[in-house]
Amino acid sequence: MIKIIPAIDIIDGKCVRLTKGDYSQKIIYNENPLEVAKEFEDNGIKYLHLVDLDGAKAKQIINWSILESISQETKLEIDFGGGIRSKEDLRIAFQSGATKITAGSIAVKERDLVISWIDKYKEKVILGADTKNEMISINAWEVTTDIPLIEYIKGYWSLGIKEAIVTDISRDGVLLGPAFDLYKKIQTEIPALQLIASGGVSKIEDVDKLNEQNINGVIIGKAIYEGRIKMKELKRYLC
């Protein structure tokens, strides 16, 4: 059964959503991220994808206190990303209550460092693979590299990564549906990978299709915040 993982993205301490990663297209959904997290938990949610967008831009963790408050006041299993670029950032994330961390841009820029994290923390490290036209994107999606997505994931799979969040930037925040075909390609090439789909989910039928495709997890943001997917519709996946 697919894991339902709501997303909380943080800018200036507030719960926001961007469109295609564009900071100028910001919508504030709630001034209090902890309130949002508690509401998710009250509805049976067990997992949370928490992203420090300020940190992603600053290249260091900024909103660690929000991570800390959510981890202390809920039982949600939190995967945390955004701004984790050093051993100190990693220490702060785990000390503040992250269950897992997502290594995004740092996994491209400082491979040896991330390999050392994988060796030490094992399955507590998730690979964050953001992509545009099947190429890896970094730096809060501002830069698209010439690194092919699937080969990139394969490389980290061979080094011990078990789980990857794959976000198709072109679909993020625009409610056009997930990149089903892309996920099928990844599953064919790396069948044992625990794949988490991110970007484009707009209706419960998208979640149903991802579940039928045997995707391990799905991150949902705007569709929940705008009421396109109701919490009661997700109940069958929250057992």
N, C-alpha and C positions, 0 to 999 in steps of 0.2 A: 504494500500500500504506500502510495506517495506521501512524503512528509509535506505538510503545509507550513510554510515559513514566511510569515508576514515581515515586511521590511519597515524599519524606521530609519529615515535618513535625517541627519542633524546638520543644521546651519544656524549659527548664533543661538544654540541651545534649544531650537524649535524643531518640531517634526515637519519636514517639507518633502516635496517631490519635485524633481527636475524633469525636463523633457529632453531626451537624447543626451543627457549629461550636461545640458547647457545651464550654467549658473544664472544666466540672465532670465531664464524661463522657470522661475521658482514660484511654487505655490505653497503657502504655509497652511497646513491642515490642523495643527494644534500647537499651542504655545508650550505644552507640557508633555514631553515624550513619555515620562513615567506613567501619566494618566492613560496614555494610549496603550502602553505595554500591559498595564493592569487590566484594561478592558479586553485585550487579546486573551490574557490568561483566564479571565472570568468566563470566556467563551470556549474554553477547552484547548486553546493553543498551547503547545509545549515548546516551540522553537521560535527564535527571533533572529533576524538578520539586521544587525545594527551597524550603520555606516556613518562614520565621522567625515562628512563632506568638507568641513573646515580643515580637518586634518589632512585629507587627501590633497587639498590645495596647498597647505602649508608644509607638507612633507614631514609632518610629525603629529602625534596624537594631540588633539586639542580638547575634545569633549569627553575626557575620561571620567569626569564626575557623573555624567549622565549614565554611562555604562555602570558605574559603581552603584548608583541609586537603583537602577533597574535590577541589577543582580542581587542587591540586598533586600529589595522589597517584593520580588517575585521569585518563582521557581523556574522561570524560563531558561532553557539552554540557549545561550547567546553566542552566535558567531559574530565576531567584531572585525571590521575592516575600516580602512581609511587612515592614511598617515603612518602606518607601521613601516618604518624604514630603518630601524636600528634595534640592537639588543635592548636598549633602554625602553623603546616604545613597546617591545614585546613584553618586557617585565611589567610595565605599567598596565598593559591590556590584561594580562593574566591576574595580576594583583588586584585589579579593579573588578574582576569577576567574569571575564570572558571564559566561556567553555572551550571555544576554539577561536583561532584567528584566521583571517583571510589574507594571504600574501598575494598582492596584486602587482603593482608596478615594480616593487622591490624584487620580485621573482625574475623579472626581466633584467633589471639593472645590476643586481648583486646576487648572482646565482649561488656562489659559494656560501654566502651568508645564509640564504634560505635553505640550502642543503644541510647546513649545520643545525638549523631549526628543526628540519624534518627528522634528522638523526636523533635529536634530543627529545622532541615533543611528539613524534610519530603522528598519530591520527588527529592530533589537536591542530594541525596545520592544514588548511584548505587552500587549494590553488584557485586564485581568482583570475579567470581568463576572460577578459573583456575583448570583444571582437567587432571589427567592421570589415565587411567583405571578406570574412574568414582570415583576416590578419589581426594580430594582437594589437590592442590599443592600451596606452599607458598615460600617466600623469593626469588623472581625473578625466580621461578620454580626450585630452587635448592633442595627443600625438598618436598617429597610427604607424606602426612599425612595418617592416617587411618580413616579419616572422609569421610563418603559416600557423594558424591556430592548432590544428590537429597534431602537427609535428611537435609543437611546443608542449602540448599536454602529454604526448607520448614520452617526451624527454623527462618530464617530471614524474610520470608514472613509473618509469624505469628506475627512478631514484627513491621511490617509496611513497609518493603521494597517492592517496586512495580516493580522495574526494575533490571535485572541482565544481565551482560555480561558473557557468558559462553564460555571459550576458551579451546578447546581440544588441549593440548600441542603437542601431537603426530602429529597433522596436521598443526600446525602453521609454516608458512614459507616454507612448502614443496609442496604446490599446489596440494594436493591429493584429494581435495573436502572436504566440511564441514561434520560434524558429524550428518548427518540427523537423524539417528536412535536415537541418544542420545537426540537430541532436541525434537523428538516425545515423548520420555519417560517423559521428563520434562513437556511438554505441557499436557500430560495425567494426571500427578500427581499434577501440579499447573497450571490449565488452564487460570487463570486470570493474571498470571505473564507476564510482558512486557519483552520478551526474545530477547536478542541481540546475534546473532551468530557471533563467531569469530574463525578464524583459518581455513585454507585449501581452501578458495575460490580461484578458478583458472580460471574460465571462466564465461561468462554471464549466461550460463545455470544453474550454481550453484545458482546464485542470483534469477533466475526465479523459481527454485525449492523451495528455501527458502520462496519466496513470496507466492507460491502456498500452502506452509505449514503453512501460516499465522504467520510467524516469524515477530516480530515487527521491527527489524533492523538487519543490517549486517555490520560488520567492514571488510573493504577490505584494504590490504596493498600491498604486493609484486605483486599481479596480476595487479594492476594499474601501479606500478612503472616499471614493466617489459613489459608493453604493452599487456598483455594477455586479459585484459578488457579495452576497449577504453571508454573514457568519453562519446562519442556519443551513445554507447550501453546502457549507464545508464540513458540517457535522459528521457526515459519513466517513470522512477521512481522519477524524480526530479521536478514534477509539484507542 
